[in-house]
Amino acid sequence: MESIEVGQLERETHELIGALDAVSTLREELELRLEEARDDCVREVLDNIIALVDTQGIEYRHRRDECRARLQREEHDDPEQ
């Protein structure tokens, strides 16, 4: 793999890590709001949003793991390292 592709994979990995941090912070904030919510309708909406955030987090983790695996394969296959 060319160094440009490796650089792109590294950048994407870092972006996904940042996205995961943001999703985690958002989830924590939503959970706090859920604990404070008194209306059942509000609680249901927050539960649904938290579920969507969790789904996005799963996708980001999957993509991050794929990028890391590709980078590790490249490091393993690169005879110069």
C-alpha positions in Angstrom: 0.0 0.0 0.0 1.3 3.4 -0.8 2.2 5.8 1.9 -0.6 8.2 0.8 -3.1 5.4 1.4 -1.6 4.6 4.8 -1.8 8.3 5.7 -5.5 8.3 4.7 -6.1 5.2 6.8 -4.4 6.8 9.8 -6.4 10.0 9.3 -9.6 8.1 9.1 -8.8 6.1 12.2 -8.1 9.3 14.2 -11.3 10.9 12.8 -13.3 7.8 13.9 -11.7 7.9 17.4 -12.8 11.6 17.6 -16.3 10.7 16.5 -16.5 8.0 19.1 -15.5 10.4 21.8 -18.2 12.8 20.6 -20.8 10.1 20.5 -19.8 9.0 24.0 -20.1 12.5 25.3 -23.5 13.0 23.6 -24.8 9.7 25.1 -23.7 10.7 28.6 -25.5 14.1 28.2 -28.7 12.3 26.9 -28.6 9.9 29.8 -28.4 12.8 32.3 -31.5 14.4 30.6 -33.3 11.1 30.7 -32.7 10.9 34.5 -34.1 14.4 34.8 -37.1 13.9 32.5 -40.5 13.7 34.3 -42.7 13.3 31.2 -43.1 9.8 29.8 -43.2 11.1 26.2 -39.9 12.9 26.8 -38.4 9.8 28.3 -39.5 7.7 25.3 -38.0 10.2 22.8 -34.7 10.3 24.8 -34.6 6.5 24.9 -35.0 6.4 21.1 -32.3 9.0 20.6 -29.9 7.1 22.9 -30.6 3.9 20.9 -29.7 5.8 17.6 -26.6 7.2 19.2 -25.6 3.7 20.3 -26.1 2.4 16.8 -23.9 5.1 15.4 -21.3 4.2 18.0 -21.3 0.6 17.0 -20.8 1.6 13.3 -18.0 3.9 14.2 -16.3 1.2 16.3 -16.6 -1.3 13.5 -15.1 1.1 11.0 -12.3 2.1 13.4 -11.5 -1.6 13.9 -11.4 -2.2 10.2 -9.0 0.7 9.7 -6.8 -0.5 12.5 -6.7 -4.0 11.0 -5.8 -2.7 7.6 -3.0 -0.6 9.1 -1.7 -3.6 11.1 -1.7 -5.7 7.9 0.2 -3.0 6.1 2.8 -2.7 8.9 3.2 -6.5 8.9 3.5 -6.7 5.1 5.8 -3.7 4.8 9.4 -5.2 4.6 10.9 -1.7 5.3 9.6 -1.6 8.8 
